[in-house]
Amino acid sequence: MKSHDGPVGHGQSATGYFLRIYMGQNQQKGGVILDESVLLASQQLQYPDSSSSSSHSSSNCASFQPDAHFLLRKLRHSNIPTGISYGPGLEAHKVSILKEVATQYSIHCFILEASSIDDTTREVMLAWSNIGGRILYLVSNKKRDIYTKLSKCGWLITILNVEGSSACENSSMVYIKKLQELPLTICHINRKAIGNSVVTVGYIMKPSREEDFAKRGAFPLYPTQDGLMFVPLTFELPLSPQLQEVDVVLHKATDEIISIDLNSSLQSSNTITYSRGMQELQRYMEHHLDLCVIDPLNYIYPVLDRLKIQQILLGLEDLKTRGCHAIRGANFLKVDDFNQAGLIQSLSEAKLALPSIVKPQVACGVADSHSMAIVFRVEDFKDLTVPLPAIIQEYVDHSSTLYKFYVLGEKVYHAVKNSTPNADTLMKLSGSKELKPLVFDSLKSLPTTKGNPNSGDGNSSKATDHCIDLELVTSAANWLTRKLELTIFGFDVVIQEGTGDHVIVDVNYLPSFKEVPNEVAIPAFWDAIKKKFELKRTT
């Protein structure tokens, strides 16, 4: 475990004292209050004066700071009580903005007046009945009169330096320059209070994915019972100081892919161009091999390449269980040109019959990686718009039933979802006697019957002919864990009608696993991260 005794803002020694007592002797949870002075931005609007064509008058128009939304999104699901404060003399239109935002993020609004701080404190304690630690108050350094009094009341004052204002050097206060710094500051405070028993996980992924995890309670900024604490990393701030505060980096690197070069193997990072921020993170990880990463970039490369995954799945042929069913990958063929000579023979040699599903070789990270087609006739390959190189994959009749499996460390969960219909129904969906290809984006929609867009052909009775063999699929999950060396990943299984073969049709890393109940999935998610960190520390 790394030691984090560096300064946060100004006043290192005295600030350290305040940080250590922030949660109280029993590590009770504190709260965060954001003053309106750090949330609202005033803008001077000029407009003509009706009494004179040459003169102008001005008016203040308030708006919400864009960075403030960033901060509130992080705090909303942080498991730390959060509120907004403003003075009794604030203009009505500004109060309206603050209350609207408070409603949007489900947080409290408090009226804070220098002459009645005790009343405000009682109001806060009443609203946050479970609070036992100190209150962190983020305020502009323009409001010196009120934060000086609050500091004497035991509130931890964190001051945002506003352009044009000079910082009042005070060793009992914390200073930050940007709103984005506050989550890391809170992390540092909590870590100082609790000590090295907490494992800090820094995470980076696109906002929509982060929101999906966070709203289910996956990223608490206050430590879990297992001693995990999560803090968002941002490329908007210098990355190295952020990474020095964390023990584990959890990333979804595919969110930061700019392009992929398929002229060379995806086994090398040189074939993938990441965003500038991700490149900086990559360099840091390469030079700090003691940092626990979930998961190392070279571990995820096979999952980006549908050809590589199909080749890996060929190894499932050696997997045997007590059951009578087989588990395998789908039959496949890689093509660089849909007009290539001998395509019919190549399809036959690959044990591919029509219809077949055609997918780009690149599995994720670029815009058209989910552009697919189901093809019924060989002659229709020549005009196909699926990006090349592509994988032609066996289309398995599976009675519209898909089994999504999630591997979270040592635990395996699954959920049942509706899927695309069998081939005979797909032919009806093509809309003409010519059986035109069905082109679709697998992230947005799937070819289904018109009556029910979620249920495929509605014929689920055939699916009961073969029940899912959980022992078999769990064995395959363990095999994939050893083969891929991934901590958290998912794969999709369909059961072939007639044979009962369990066919793996897709593999992905760091899935949302939202089909698994939160009370089951989130603790397993935390446990997988904690065990990966402990394993890293002992090797």
C-alpha positions as CSV (number, residue, x, y, z in Angstrom):
1,M,0.0,0.0,0.0
2,K,1.4,3.4,-0.9
3,S,1.7,6.2,1.6
4,H,-0.1,9.4,0.7
5,D,1.2,12.1,2.9
6,G,1.5,14.8,0.3
7,P,-0.3,18.1,0.5
8,V,-3.8,18.9,-0.7
9,G,-3.8,22.6,-1.5
10,H,-1.9,24.9,0.9
11,G,-0.9,24.5,4.5
12,Q,0.3,20.9,4.6
13,S,0.9,20.3,8.3
14,A,-2.2,21.8,9.8
15,T,-4.3,20.6,7.0
16,G,-3.1,17.1,7.7
17,Y,-4.5,17.4,11.3
18,F,-7.9,18.4,10.0
19,L,-8.0,15.6,7.5
20,R,-7.2,13.0,10.0
21,I,-10.2,13.9,12.2
22,Y,-12.6,14.6,9.4
23,M,-14.6,11.3,9.8
24,G,-14.4,11.4,13.6
25,Q,-13.0,8.8,15.9
26,N,-15.5,6.1,14.7
27,Q,-15.0,7.0,11.1
28,Q,-18.5,8.4,10.9
29,K,-19.7,9.8,7.6
30,G,-19.5,13.5,7.0
31,G,-21.2,15.6,4.4
32,V,-20.4,18.1,1.7
33,I,-22.0,21.5,1.2
34,L,-21.3,23.6,-1.9
35,D,-21.8,27.3,-1.7
36,E,-23.6,29.1,-4.5
37,S,-20.4,31.2,-5.0
38,V,-18.7,28.2,-6.6
39,L,-21.7,27.0,-8.6
40,L,-23.1,30.1,-10.2
41,A,-21.4,32.1,-13.0
42,S,-22.5,35.7,-13.5
43,Q,-22.5,37.3,-16.9
44,Q,-22.9,41.0,-17.8
45,L,-25.5,41.5,-20.5
46,Q,-25.5,44.7,-22.4
47,Y,-28.7,46.1,-24.0
48,P,-29.8,49.5,-25.4
49,D,-31.3,52.0,-23.0
50,S,-34.7,53.1,-24.2
51,S,-34.0,56.7,-23.3
52,S,-31.0,57.1,-25.4
53,S,-29.8,55.5,-28.7
54,S,-26.2,55.9,-27.7
55,S,-26.2,54.7,-24.1
56,H,-26.4,51.2,-22.8
57,S,-27.3,49.7,-19.4
58,S,-26.2,46.3,-18.1
59,S,-27.7,43.5,-16.1
60,N,-26.4,40.4,-14.4
61,C,-27.6,37.1,-15.8
62,A,-26.7,34.0,-13.7
63,S,-26.0,30.6,-15.1
64,F,-24.8,27.3,-13.7
65,Q,-21.1,26.6,-14.0
66,P,-20.5,23.7,-16.5
67,D,-17.9,22.2,-14.2
68,A,-20.4,22.2,-11.3
69,H,-22.6,19.7,-13.2
70,F,-19.5,17.5,-13.5
71,L,-19.0,17.7,-9.7
72,L,-22.6,17.1,-8.8
73,R,-22.8,14.0,-11.0
74,K,-19.8,12.6,-9.1
75,L,-21.3,13.4,-5.7
76,R,-24.8,12.3,-6.5
77,H,-24.2,8.6,-6.0
78,S,-21.0,8.9,-3.9
79,N,-22.8,7.7,-0.6
80,I,-21.8,11.1,0.9
81,P,-24.6,13.5,1.9
82,T,-24.5,16.6,-0.4
83,G,-26.1,20.0,-0.3
84,I,-26.2,23.5,-1.7
85,S,-26.1,26.7,0.4
86,Y,-26.9,30.3,-0.3
87,G,-27.4,33.5,1.6
88,P,-30.8,35.0,2.5
89,G,-30.1,38.0,0.2
90,L,-29.5,36.1,-3.0
91,E,-31.5,37.2,-6.0
92,A,-34.7,35.3,-6.6
93,H,-33.7,34.1,-10.1
94,K,-30.4,32.7,-8.7
95,V,-32.2,30.9,-5.9
96,S,-34.6,29.4,-8.5
97,I,-31.6,28.1,-10.5
98,L,-30.1,26.5,-7.3
99,K,-33.4,24.9,-6.3
100,E,-33.9,23.5,-9.8
101,V,-30.4,21.9,-9.8
102,A,-30.9,20.6,-6.2
103,T,-34.1,18.9,-7.4
104,Q,-32.3,17.5,-10.5
105,Y,-29.6,15.9,-8.4
106,S,-31.8,15.0,-5.4
107,I,-29.8,17.0,-2.9
108,H,-30.7,19.5,-0.2
109,C,-30.7,23.3,-0.2
110,F,-29.7,25.3,2.9
111,I,-29.9,29.0,3.7
112,L,-26.6,30.0,5.3
113,E,-26.2,33.3,7.1
114,A,-23.1,34.4,9.0
115,S,-25.2,35.7,11.9
116,S,-27.2,32.4,12.4
117,I,-24.7,29.6,11.7
118,D,-26.0,27.5,14.6
119,D,-29.5,27.5,13.1
120,T,-28.0,26.3,9.8
121,T,-26.0,23.6,11.5
122,R,-29.2,22.3,13.2
123,E,-31.0,22.3,9.9
124,V,-28.2,20.3,8.3
125,M,-28.2,17.7,11.1
126,L,-32.0,17.4,10.9
127,A,-31.8,16.8,7.1
128,W,-28.9,14.4,7.3
129,S,-29.9,12.4,10.4
130,N,-27.1,9.8,9.8
131,I,-24.3,12.3,9.7
132,G,-21.6,11.9,12.4
133,G,-18.5,13.3,10.9
134,R,-17.5,16.8,9.9
135,I,-19.0,18.9,7.1
136,L,-16.8,19.9,4.2
137,Y,-17.8,23.4,3.0
138,L,-16.7,24.4,-0.5
139,V,-16.8,28.2,-1.0
140,S,-15.2,30.9,-3.1
141,N,-12.4,32.9,-1.5
142,K,-14.5,36.0,-2.1
143,K,-16.8,35.1,0.9
144,R,-14.2,35.3,3.6
145,D,-16.6,36.7,6.2
146,I,-18.6,33.5,6.4
147,Y,-16.0,30.8,6.0
148,T,-13.9,32.2,8.8
149,K,-16.9,31.8,11.2
150,L,-17.7,28.3,9.9
151,S,-14.1,27.2,10.4
152,K,-14.5,28.1,14.1
153,C,-17.6,25.9,14.2
154,G,-15.6,22.8,13.2
155,W,-16.5,22.8,9.5
156,L,-13.7,21.9,7.1
157,I,-13.3,24.8,4.8
158,T,-12.2,24.1,1.2
159,I,-11.7,27.3,-0.8
160,L,-12.0,27.5,-4.5
161,N,-9.6,30.2,-5.8
162,V,-11.6,32.5,-8.1
163,E,-9.8,34.4,-10.8
164,G,-9.1,38.0,-9.7
165,S,-9.2,37.1,-6.0
166,S,-6.1,36.6,-3.8
167,A,-6.0,33.5,-1.7
168,C,-5.9,34.1,2.0
169,E,-3.2,31.8,3.3
170,N,-4.6,29.8,6.2
171,S,-3.1,26.5,7.2
172,S,-6.4,25.2,8.6
173,M,-8.1,25.4,5.2
174,V,-7.7,23.5,2.0
175,Y,-7.4,25.3,-1.3
176,I,-8.3,24.0,-4.8
177,K,-8.1,25.6,-8.2
178,K,-10.8,23.8,-10.0
179,L,-14.1,22.1,-9.1
180,Q,-12.9,18.9,-10.6
181,E,-10.4,18.6,-7.8
182,L,-12.9,18.2,-5.1
183,P,-13.6,14.4,-5.4
184,L,-9.8,13.7,-5.2
185,T,-9.6,16.1,-2.2
186,I,-12.4,14.2,-0.4
187,C,-10.6,11.0,-1.2
188,H,-7.4,12.3,0.4
189,I,-9.3,13.5,3.4
190,N,-11.0,10.2,4.0
191,R,-7.8,8.3,3.5
192,K,-6.0,10.5,6.0
193,A,-8.8,9.8,8.5
194,I,-9.0,6.1,8.0
195,G,-5.4,5.2,7.2
196,N,-3.8,2.6,5.0
197,S,-6.6,0.0,5.6
198,V,-8.6,1.5,2.8
199,V,-7.9,0.6,-0.9
200,T,-8.5,3.5,-3.3
201,V,-9.8,2.7,-6.7
202,G,-9.5,5.3,-9.4
203,Y,-11.8,4.8,-12.4
204,I,-12.0,6.2,-15.9
205,M,-14.7,5.6,-18.4
206,K,-17.2,7.6,-20.5
207,P,-19.8,9.6,-18.6
208,S,-22.8,7.5,-19.6
209,R,-21.1,4.3,-18.5
210,E,-19.9,5.8,-15.2
211,E,-23.5,7.0,-14.5
212,D,-24.8,3.5,-15.1
213,F,-22.4,2.1,-12.6
214,A,-22.6,4.9,-10.1
215,K,-26.4,5.0,-9.8
216,R,-26.3,1.4,-8.7
217,G,-24.0,2.3,-5.9
218,A,-20.8,0.8,-7.5
219,F,-18.6,3.8,-7.0
220,P,-18.9,5.1,-3.4
221,L,-16.6,7.9,-2.4
222,Y,-17.0,6.8,1.2
223,P,-15.3,3.5,2.0
224,T,-17.3,0.3,1.7
225,Q,-17.3,-2.4,4.5
226,D,-14.6,-4.2,2.6
227,G,-12.4,-1.1,2.7
228,L,-12.8,0.1,-0.9
229,M,-13.1,3.7,-1.8
230,F,-13.7,5.0,-5.4
231,V,-12.6,8.2,-6.9
232,P,-13.1,9.4,-10.5
233,L,-10.0,10.1,-12.6
234,T,-10.3,12.9,-15.1
235,F,-8.1,13.9,-18.1
236,E,-9.0,17.5,-17.5
237,L,-6.5,17.6,-14.6
238,P,-2.8,16.5,-14.5
239,L,-3.0,12.7,-14.3
240,S,0.1,11.8,-12.3
241,P,-0.9,13.6,-9.1
242,Q,-4.3,11.8,-9.3
243,L,-2.7,8.4,-9.8
244,Q,-0.4,8.9,-6.9
245,E,-3.5,8.9,-4.7
246,V,-4.9,5.5,-5.9
247,D,-4.0,1.8,-5.4
248,V,-6.1,0.4,-8.3
249,V,-7.0,1.8,-11.7
250,L,-10.3,0.5,-13.2
251,H,-10.7,1.5,-16.8
252,K,-12.8,1.0,-19.9
253,A,-10.0,1.8,-22.4
254,T,-12.2,1.1,-25.4
255,D,-14.1,4.3,-24.5
256,E,-10.9,6.2,-25.4
257,I,-10.0,4.5,-28.7
258,I,-9.6,6.9,-31.6
259,S,-8.7,4.3,-34.3
260,I,-7.5,0.7,-34.8
261,D,-5.1,-0.4,-37.5
262,L,-6.1,-3.8,-38.8
263,N,-3.1,-4.1,-41.0
264,S,-1.2,-5.6,-38.1
265,S,-2.1,-7.8,-35.2
266,L,-4.3,-6.4,-32.4
267,Q,-1.9,-8.1,-29.9
268,S,0.2,-5.0,-30.0
269,S,-0.7,-1.6,-28.5
270,N,0.9,0.0,-31.5
271,T,-2.1,-0.9,-33.6
272,I,-4.5,1.1,-31.4
273,T,-4.6,4.9,-31.2
274,Y,-6.0,6.1,-27.9
275,S,-7.0,9.6,-26.9
276,R,-4.2,11.8,-25.6
277,G,-5.4,11.3,-22.0
278,M,-5.5,7.5,-22.3
279,Q,-2.0,7.6,-23.9
280,E,-0.8,9.4,-20.8
281,L,-2.4,6.8,-18.5
282,Q,-0.9,4.0,-20.6
283,R,2.6,5.5,-20.2
284,Y,2.1,5.9,-16.5
285,M,1.0,2.3,-16.1
286,E,4.0,1.1,-18.2
287,H,6.4,2.9,-15.8
288,H,4.6,1.9,-12.6
289,L,4.3,-1.8,-12.8
290,D,3.4,-2.0,-9.1
291,L,0.1,-0.3,-9.8
292,C,-2.8,-2.7,-9.8
293,V,-4.7,-2.3,-13.1
294,I,-8.1,-3.8,-14.0
295,D,-7.2,-4.9,-16.5
296,P,-3.8,-4.4,-18.2
297,L,-4.2,-3.2,-21.7
298,N,-2.5,-6.2,-23.3
299,Y,-5.1,-8.5,-21.6
300,I,-8.0,-6.7,-23.3
301,Y,-6.6,-6.8,-26.9
302,P,-8.0,-10.3,-27.7
303,V,-11.5,-9.1,-26.8
304,L,-11.2,-6.3,-29.3
305,D,-10.6,-8.7,-32.1
306,R,-13.4,-11.0,-33.1
307,L,-11.0,-13.2,-35.0
308,K,-8.7,-13.7,-32.1
309,I,-11.6,-14.5,-29.8
310,Q,-13.0,-17.1,-32.2
311,Q,-9.6,-18.7,-32.4
312,I,-9.3,-18.8,-28.6
313,L,-12.8,-20.4,-28.3
314,L,-11.6,-23.3,-30.5
315,G,-9.8,-24.5,-27.3
316,L,-13.2,-25.3,-25.7
317,E,-13.3,-28.5,-27.6
318,D,-11.1,-30.1,-24.9
319,L,-13.4,-29.0,-22.1
320,K,-15.3,-32.0,-20.7
321,T,-18.0,-32.2,-18.0
322,R,-20.3,-34.9,-16.7
323,G,-23.1,-33.5,-18.9
324,C,-23.9,-34.7,-22.4
325,H,-23.7,-31.3,-24.1
326,A,-20.8,-29.6,-25.8
327,I,-19.8,-25.9,-25.4
328,R,-18.0,-24.3,-28.3
329,G,-17.5,-21.1,-30.3
330,A,-19.5,-20.5,-33.4
331,N,-18.1,-21.7,-36.8
332,F,-16.5,-18.7,-38.5
333,L,-14.6,-17.4,-41.5
334,K,-12.5,-14.3,-41.8
335,V,-12.8,-12.3,-45.1
336,D,-10.9,-9.3,-46.4
337,D,-13.0,-8.9,-49.5
338,F,-16.6,-10.0,-50.0
339,N,-15.9,-10.5,-53.7
340,Q,-12.9,-12.9,-53.0
341,A,-12.6,-15.9,-55.3
342,G,-13.8,-19.2,-53.9
343,L,-16.0,-17.7,-51.2
344,I,-18.5,-20.6,-51.5
345,Q,-15.9,-23.2,-51.0
346,S,-14.4,-21.3,-48.1
347,L,-17.8,-21.1,-46.4
348,S,-18.2,-24.9,-46.9
349,E,-14.8,-25.6,-45.5
350,A,-15.6,-23.5,-42.4
351,K,-18.8,-25.5,-41.9
352,L,-20.9,-22.4,-42.6
353,A,-24.4,-22.6,-44.0
354,L,-26.8,-19.7,-44.8
355,P,-28.1,-17.7,-43.2
356,S,-24.9,-16.4,-41.6
357,I,-24.3,-13.4,-39.5
358,V,-21.5,-11.0,-40.6
359,K,-19.6,-8.8,-38.1
360,P,-16.7,-6.5,-38.3
361,Q,-13.4,-8.0,-37.1
362,V,-13.0,-5.0,-34.7
363,A,-15.4,-5.9,-31.8
364,C,-15.6,-2.5,-30.0
365,G,-14.1,0.9,-29.6
366,V,-14.9,2.4,-33.1
367,A,-18.2,3.7,-34.4
368,D,-19.0,0.9,-36.9
369,S,-17.8,-2.1,-34.8
370,H,-21.5,-3.1,-34.2
371,S,-22.6,-2.7,-37.8
372,M,-23.8,-6.2,-38.7
373,A,-25.8,-8.1,-41.3
374,I,-27.6,-11.4,-41.6
375,V,-27.1,-12.8,-45.1
376,F,-29.4,-15.4,-46.7
377,R,-27.8,-15.8,-50.2
378,V,-24.1,-16.0,-51.3
379,E,-24.6,-13.4,-54.1
380,D,-25.6,-10.8,-51.5
381,F,-22.2,-10.7,-49.9
382,K,-20.8,-8.6,-52.8
383,D,-22.9,-5.5,-52.0
384,L,-22.6,-5.8,-48.2
385,T,-21.8,-2.7,-46.2
386,V,-20.4,-4.4,-43.1
387,P,-16.8,-3.0,-42.5
388,L,-13.9,-5.1,-43.7
389,P,-12.1,-7.2,-42.6
390,A,-15.1,-9.1,-41.3
391,I,-16.0,-12.3,-39.6
392,I,-18.7,-14.5,-41.2
393,Q,-20.2,-16.4,-38.2
394,E,-22.6,-19.3,-38.0
395,Y,-26.1,-18.2,-37.2
396,V,-27.4,-20.6,-34.6
397,D,-31.2,-21.3,-34.2
398,H,-31.7,-20.7,-30.5
399,S,-35.5,-20.0,-30.1
400,S,-34.9,-16.3,-29.4
401,T,-33.2,-17.0,-26.0
402,L,-29.9,-15.6,-25.1
403,Y,-28.0,-16.3,-21.9
404,K,-25.7,-13.5,-20.7
405,F,-22.9,-14.7,-18.4
406,Y,-20.9,-12.3,-16.2
407,V,-17.6,-13.3,-14.5
408,L,-16.8,-11.1,-11.5
409,G,-13.6,-12.4,-10.1
410,E,-14.3,-15.9,-8.8
411,K,-18.1,-15.6,-9.1
412,V,-20.2,-16.3,-12.2
413,Y,-23.7,-15.0,-12.7
414,H,-26.2,-15.2,-15.6
415,A,-29.3,-13.6,-16.9
416,V,-31.8,-14.7,-19.6
417,K,-32.7,-12.3,-22.4
418,N,-34.8,-12.3,-25.5
419,S,-32.9,-12.5,-28.7
420,T,-33.2,-12.7,-32.5
421,P,-35.6,-15.3,-33.9
422,N,-34.8,-18.6,-35.7
423,A,-33.8,-18.6,-39.4
424,D,-37.2,-19.4,-40.8
425,T,-38.7,-16.3,-39.1
426,L,-35.7,-14.2,-40.1
427,M,-36.5,-15.0,-43.8
428,K,-40.0,-13.6,-43.3
429,L,-38.4,-10.4,-41.8
430,S,-36.4,-9.8,-45.0
431,G,-39.6,-8.4,-46.5
432,S,-39.4,-9.9,-50.0
433,K,-39.0,-13.1,-51.9
434,E,-35.5,-12.0,-52.7
435,L,-34.4,-12.5,-49.1
436,K,-32.4,-9.3,-48.8
437,P,-29.7,-9.1,-46.1
438,L,-30.9,-7.8,-42.7
439,V,-28.6,-4.9,-41.8
440,F,-28.6,-3.6,-38.2
441,D,-26.6,-2.0,-35.4
442,S,-26.4,-4.5,-32.5
443,L,-26.2,-1.7,-29.9
444,K,-29.4,-0.1,-31.1
445,S,-31.7,-2.8,-32.4
446,L,-31.9,-6.4,-33.4
447,P,-33.9,-8.1,-36.2
448,T,-37.2,-9.1,-34.5
449,T,-40.8,-9.8,-35.3
450,K,-42.9,-6.7,-35.7
451,G,-45.4,-7.8,-33.1
452,N,-42.9,-7.7,-30.2
453,P,-39.5,-6.0,-30.7
454,N,-38.1,-7.7,-27.7
455,S,-39.2,-11.2,-28.1
456,G,-37.9,-12.5,-31.4
457,D,-40.3,-14.9,-33.0
458,G,-42.2,-15.5,-29.8
459,N,-41.7,-19.2,-30.1
460,S,-40.0,-20.0,-26.8
461,S,-41.4,-23.5,-26.4
462,K,-38.6,-25.0,-28.3
463,A,-36.1,-23.5,-25.9
464,T,-37.3,-25.8,-23.2
465,D,-36.1,-28.8,-25.1
466,H,-32.6,-28.0,-23.8
467,C,-32.0,-26.4,-20.4
468,I,-28.9,-24.4,-19.8
469,D,-26.1,-26.6,-18.4
470,L,-24.7,-24.3,-15.7
471,E,-21.9,-26.7,-14.7
472,L,-20.7,-26.7,-18.3
473,V,-20.9,-23.0,-18.8
474,T,-19.3,-22.3,-15.4
475,S,-16.4,-24.6,-16.4
476,A,-16.1,-22.6,-19.6
477,A,-16.1,-19.3,-17.6
478,N,-13.2,-20.6,-15.4
479,W,-11.4,-21.7,-18.6
480,L,-11.8,-18.3,-20.1
481,T,-10.6,-16.6,-16.9
482,R,-7.4,-18.6,-17.1
483,K,-7.0,-18.0,-20.8
484,L,-7.8,-14.3,-21.0
485,E,-6.6,-13.3,-17.5
486,L,-9.4,-10.8,-17.2
487,T,-10.9,-9.9,-13.8
488,I,-14.3,-8.8,-15.0
489,F,-15.8,-9.9,-18.3
490,G,-18.9,-11.2,-19.9
491,F,-19.9,-13.7,-22.7
492,D,-23.1,-14.6,-24.4
493,V,-24.4,-18.2,-24.9
494,V,-27.1,-19.6,-27.1
495,I,-28.3,-23.2,-27.1
496,Q,-28.6,-24.7,-30.5
497,E,-31.9,-26.3,-31.4
498,G,-31.6,-30.0,-32.1
499,T,-28.0,-30.6,-30.9
500,G,-28.2,-28.8,-27.6
501,D,-24.8,-27.4,-28.2
502,H,-24.0,-24.4,-26.0
503,V,-22.5,-21.8,-28.4
504,I,-20.5,-18.7,-27.2
505,V,-21.3,-16.0,-29.7
506,D,-19.7,-12.9,-28.0
507,V,-17.1,-12.0,-25.3
508,N,-16.6,-8.6,-23.8
509,Y,-14.7,-7.0,-20.9
510,L,-16.0,-4.9,-18.1
511,P,-19.7,-5.3,-19.0
512,S,-22.4,-3.4,-17.0
513,F,-23.9,-6.7,-15.6
514,K,-27.0,-4.7,-15.0
515,E,-29.3,-7.7,-15.4
516,V,-27.9,-9.1,-12.1
517,P,-29.6,-7.6,-9.0
518,N,-27.5,-4.8,-7.5
519,E,-27.5,-6.4,-4.0
520,V,-25.7,-9.4,-5.6
521,A,-23.6,-7.9,-8.3
522,I,-22.1,-4.8,-6.6
523,P,-20.6,-6.7,-3.6
524,A,-19.2,-9.3,-6.0
525,F,-17.8,-6.5,-8.2
526,W,-16.1,-5.0,-5.1
527,D,-14.8,-8.4,-4.0
528,A,-13.3,-9.1,-7.4
529,I,-11.4,-5.7,-7.3
530,K,-10.2,-6.3,-3.7
531,K,-9.0,-9.8,-4.4
532,K,-7.2,-8.7,-7.6
533,F,-5.4,-5.9,-5.5
534,E,-4.5,-8.4,-2.8
535,L,-3.1,-10.8,-5.3
536,K,-1.1,-8.1,-7.0
537,R,0.4,-7.0,-3.6
538,T,1.6,-10.5,-2.8
539,T,3.2,-11.3,-6.2
